[in-house]
Amino acid sequence: MCSVCNPSSICILIISFLVMTPSQAFDVNSICKQSMNPSFCSLLLSSNPRVTEALLRSLAGVTVDLGYSNTTATRDHIVKWKNQAGNPALRLRYTSCAGNYNEAVANFKEAKEKAKVGDYNGVRNAAAGALGEFNGCSENFKQPPSEPTSLWQDTRDLLNLSSIILIVSNTLLHK
């Protein structure tokens, strides 16, 4: 299923990452103690805004990749569940959800391309599109029969991950 793991711990990790200075986001001392001038190295890495931007760009790429791979895996599970569903109403809901997830996969594919060229407005728009698709899938299960717990959790995790991508891309847009 969705390999995002525990969404609350991931959110805490990423939000912590966003508010940390570069010297806190990675162990500056272990890098700088190997340099010719450790104090210069430490000052440079902990105070240069380009270092922070580079870290945010990496974070954007990683979160988009996670979104793409987890959305693809969940979509594949939805297709499997649809094929196994005996209830016609449930099969129809899975078909609709699979469509939502196909669109979300396309959104993340676009976000990956936009991230590669530094188009963080495009990343933000694609993540917002994916978020809308996840909400659309959830809407299918407002009435019984209910969705499997794993689909519910995967969708919630992907909603959370999409919101993190929005935060990171907005932060990069305002740098």
C-alpha positions as CSV (number, residue, x, y, z in Angstrom):
1,M,0.0,0.0,0.0
2,C,1.1,3.6,0.4
3,S,4.7,3.6,1.6
4,V,4.5,7.1,3.0
5,C,4.4,5.4,6.5
6,N,3.0,7.3,9.4
7,P,1.7,10.6,7.9
8,S,2.0,12.5,11.2
9,S,5.7,11.7,11.6
10,I,6.4,12.6,8.0
11,C,4.6,15.9,8.4
12,I,6.5,16.7,11.6
13,L,9.8,15.8,9.8
14,I,9.1,18.0,6.8
15,I,7.8,20.9,8.8
16,S,10.8,20.7,11.0
17,F,13.0,20.7,7.9
18,L,11.3,23.8,6.6
19,V,11.8,25.8,9.8
20,M,15.4,24.7,10.4
21,T,18.4,26.6,9.4
22,P,20.6,24.7,6.9
23,S,23.1,23.9,9.7
24,Q,20.3,22.1,11.6
25,A,18.9,20.3,8.5
26,F,22.1,18.3,8.2
27,D,25.2,17.9,10.3
28,V,27.3,20.9,9.2
29,N,30.0,20.0,11.7
30,S,30.6,16.6,10.2
31,I,31.0,18.1,6.8
32,C,33.0,21.2,7.8
33,K,35.4,19.5,10.1
34,Q,36.8,17.8,7.0
35,S,37.3,21.1,5.2
36,M,40.5,23.2,5.1
37,N,38.7,26.0,7.2
38,P,35.9,24.5,9.3
39,S,34.7,27.9,10.7
40,F,34.4,29.4,7.2
41,C,32.6,26.3,6.0
42,S,30.2,26.4,8.9
43,L,29.4,30.0,8.4
44,L,28.9,29.6,4.7
45,L,26.6,26.6,5.0
46,S,24.5,27.9,7.8
47,S,24.0,31.5,6.6
48,N,23.8,31.3,2.8
49,P,20.2,31.4,1.5
50,R,21.2,29.4,-1.6
51,V,21.9,26.5,0.7
52,T,18.4,26.7,2.1
53,E,16.9,27.0,-1.4
54,A,18.9,24.0,-2.6
55,L,17.6,22.0,0.4
56,L,14.0,23.0,-0.4
57,R,14.5,22.1,-4.1
58,S,15.7,18.7,-3.0
59,L,12.7,18.4,-0.7
60,A,10.3,19.3,-3.5
61,G,11.8,16.7,-5.7
62,V,11.7,14.0,-3.1
63,T,8.1,14.7,-2.0
64,V,6.9,14.8,-5.6
65,D,8.6,11.4,-6.3
66,L,7.0,10.0,-3.2
67,G,3.6,11.3,-4.4
68,Y,4.1,9.8,-7.8
69,S,5.2,6.4,-6.6
70,N,2.6,6.1,-3.9
71,T,-0.2,7.3,-6.1
72,T,0.7,4.8,-8.8
73,A,0.8,1.9,-6.2
74,T,-2.5,2.9,-4.7
75,R,-4.1,3.2,-8.2
76,D,-2.9,-0.3,-9.0
77,H,-4.5,-1.6,-5.8
78,I,-7.8,0.2,-6.7
79,V,-7.8,-1.6,-10.0
80,K,-7.2,-4.9,-8.3
81,W,-10.0,-4.2,-5.8
82,K,-12.4,-3.2,-8.6
83,N,-11.7,-6.5,-10.4
84,Q,-12.4,-8.4,-7.2
85,A,-15.5,-6.5,-6.1
86,G,-18.7,-8.5,-6.2
87,N,-20.9,-5.5,-5.4
88,P,-21.8,-3.5,-8.6
89,A,-22.1,-0.3,-6.6
90,L,-18.6,-0.8,-5.1
91,R,-17.2,-1.8,-8.5
92,L,-18.5,1.5,-9.9
93,R,-16.9,3.5,-7.1
94,Y,-13.6,1.8,-7.7
95,T,-13.9,2.6,-11.4
96,S,-14.4,6.2,-10.5
97,C,-11.6,6.2,-8.0
98,A,-9.3,4.6,-10.5
99,G,-10.1,7.5,-12.9
100,N,-9.3,10.0,-10.1
101,Y,-6.0,8.2,-9.4
102,N,-5.1,8.1,-13.1
103,E,-5.5,11.9,-13.2
104,A,-3.4,12.2,-10.0
105,V,-0.6,10.1,-11.5
106,A,-0.7,12.4,-14.5
107,N,-0.6,15.4,-12.1
108,F,2.5,14.0,-10.3
109,K,4.2,13.2,-13.6
110,E,3.7,16.8,-14.6
111,A,4.9,18.0,-11.2
112,K,8.1,15.9,-11.6
113,E,8.8,17.6,-15.0
114,K,8.0,21.0,-13.6
115,A,10.3,20.4,-10.6
116,K,13.2,19.4,-12.9
117,V,13.1,22.8,-14.6
118,G,12.4,24.8,-11.4
119,D,8.8,25.7,-12.3
120,Y,7.4,25.6,-8.7
121,N,4.2,27.4,-9.8
122,G,3.7,24.4,-12.0
123,V,4.6,22.0,-9.2
124,R,2.1,23.7,-7.0
125,N,-0.7,23.6,-9.6
126,A,0.0,19.9,-10.3
127,A,-0.1,19.0,-6.6
128,A,-3.3,21.0,-6.2
129,G,-4.8,19.0,-9.1
130,A,-3.7,15.7,-7.4
131,L,-5.2,16.9,-4.1
132,G,-8.5,17.5,-5.9
133,E,-8.4,14.0,-7.4
134,F,-7.8,12.4,-4.0
135,N,-10.8,14.4,-2.6
136,G,-12.9,13.2,-5.6
137,C,-12.1,9.6,-4.8
138,S,-13.0,10.1,-1.1
139,E,-16.4,11.6,-2.2
140,N,-17.2,8.3,-3.9
141,F,-17.4,6.6,-0.5
142,K,-19.5,9.0,1.5
143,Q,-22.3,6.4,1.5
144,P,-22.1,2.7,2.1
145,P,-20.6,0.4,1.0
146,S,-17.5,1.9,2.5
147,E,-14.0,1.9,1.1
148,P,-11.4,-0.5,2.5
149,T,-9.4,0.9,5.4
150,S,-6.2,0.8,3.4
151,L,-7.6,2.9,0.6
152,W,-9.0,5.4,3.1
153,Q,-5.5,5.6,4.8
154,D,-3.6,5.8,1.5
155,T,-5.9,8.6,0.3
156,R,-5.4,10.5,3.6
157,D,-1.6,10.0,3.4
158,L,-1.6,11.3,-0.2
159,L,-3.7,14.3,0.7
160,N,-1.2,15.1,3.4
161,L,1.7,14.6,1.1
162,S,0.1,16.8,-1.5
163,S,-0.4,19.6,1.0
164,I,3.3,19.3,2.0
165,I,4.2,19.7,-1.7
166,L,2.0,22.8,-1.8
167,I,3.8,24.3,1.2
168,V,7.3,23.5,-0.2
169,S,6.5,24.9,-3.7
170,N,4.9,28.0,-2.2
171,T,8.0,28.5,0.0
172,L,10.2,28.3,-3.1
173,L,8.0,30.7,-5.0
174,H,8.4,33.3,-2.3
175,K,12.2,33.0,-2.0
